[in-house]
Amino acid sequence: FDDLISLADGEDYKPSLTARRIIQRYTLATIFYSMGIGEGGVVQGWLLGDECGNGMEGDTGAWEGLDCHEDGAVRTLVLDGANLHGSIPAELGHLSSLSNLIIKNNPSLTGKIPQHIGGKLSQLRQLGLYGNGLSGAVPKNIFRIQHLVYLNLSDNAFSGIVEWAEIAHHQKKLQRLILHNNEFEGSVQFHLLAKLSDLRVLGLSRNSFTGKIDTIGGLSSIEYLYLDENKFDGTLPETIGQLVELKSLNLDDNEIYGPIPHTVGGLTEIEYLSAKGNTISGGIPSHMRLLTKLKSLNLADNALSGNLGDIAHMTKLKNVHLYSNSFTGSLPEDLFSLRDLEVLFLSSNKLTGEIPEEIASAQKRMKGLYLSDNQLIGTVPAEICGLYRTEDLFLDSNKFEGALPWCMGNMANLRRFFAFNNGFSGWIPGDLLDLPHLVDIGLEDNKFTGGMELNCRRGVGSMNIWADCNELAGGCDCCEMCCGDENSC
């Protein structure tokens, strides 16, 4: 038997059907014990009966996680959330007929990827070793498996340099390459990856990749590109507009600076665009109005400026996050007419003017409106009460004045309302605190004169209330925090 296994390790050995089944059974038993399959209690039936099932009376079918060719050779091995521990044995490479190898979501499975996987499993089309505790460098020969269409090594602790040249030379069919949430480093050779004509998904998020992204325009077939939470630097290249198939792009939390090139208007298929947490500057180019399929736009925490007039032309927008920039001008009236808009997050900018009455147009869909820390003025229009789906309404740290609309008690889904640090006056609407879902309300640092005493008598449940209690007629016995000269909120 030892001689048989030794022969199986040879490159030219072609075993008989019987020998192949013996080697396969031995390999599966080794996997069983090396990876703790029998101890986790999740995967059942291993080492009992025929591994592929034989169709005879009393047969319970193939072992859980296995699928076989007609000749009895294992073609698929899937161990998902199987409470595995230990390490992947080198013997797994003896399953030479494998087309699909997926071992995922087993955080106690540690160690390195055996060389035998890349050296022996030449028929693999799908290799997914993700959500485990694997570590070390990825063997070069993994990137030489020429039939791969799917390679996912994400959510482990792999480190070192990725062999981009090996990928470019050997991977002619690869469609999805996912390496996110590891410890990979070094530059990414995008110009080499451009040779992969079928590459649709490239996931490199949450690593330590460095260098420029100036050659990403060569990824002509890419649809989903995730480069967030790395150390990429430099400017956005003009060639970004060549990614005409792109549907989703994430560049969050890198070191990218400079303006958004006007060529971004060429991304006419894009639905998700995020580049928050960089130092991108300048205005939103007018060509972005061509992104009529864009649903989510997140350019928060950058150095952008100018007005927001072109945003309203992106007619499919659902989520807009532009907080922590330096945008100026007034709130575009047309922005609230976007039929799918649910979240508008514009806090911490330099916006001026009043809330337009056209805000009523958003009543059927708006769930979150965040206008904190701007320079907005005037009174809050009664039309805001029509936002009956809104859960978060943040108006704090502006220059609003006058009374809050009494009809705010109609905002039935409101959970958080912050209006502190303004010039609001008069009585706090009584029905506001009767809203069934309201949990946080911040009213401090204003000029309110009353309205809380009766509400406190009725009881406010577990609601957290911040107010200038000493300035209110009757005080506020139910306030979580009373703010004022002695207490800073």
Order of alpha helices (4+ residues) and beta strands (2+ residues): alpha-alpha-alpha-beta-beta-beta-beta-beta-alpha-beta-beta-beta-beta-alpha-beta-beta-alpha-beta-beta-beta-beta-beta-beta-beta-beta-beta-beta-beta-beta-beta-beta-beta-beta-beta-beta-beta-beta-beta-beta-alpha-beta-beta
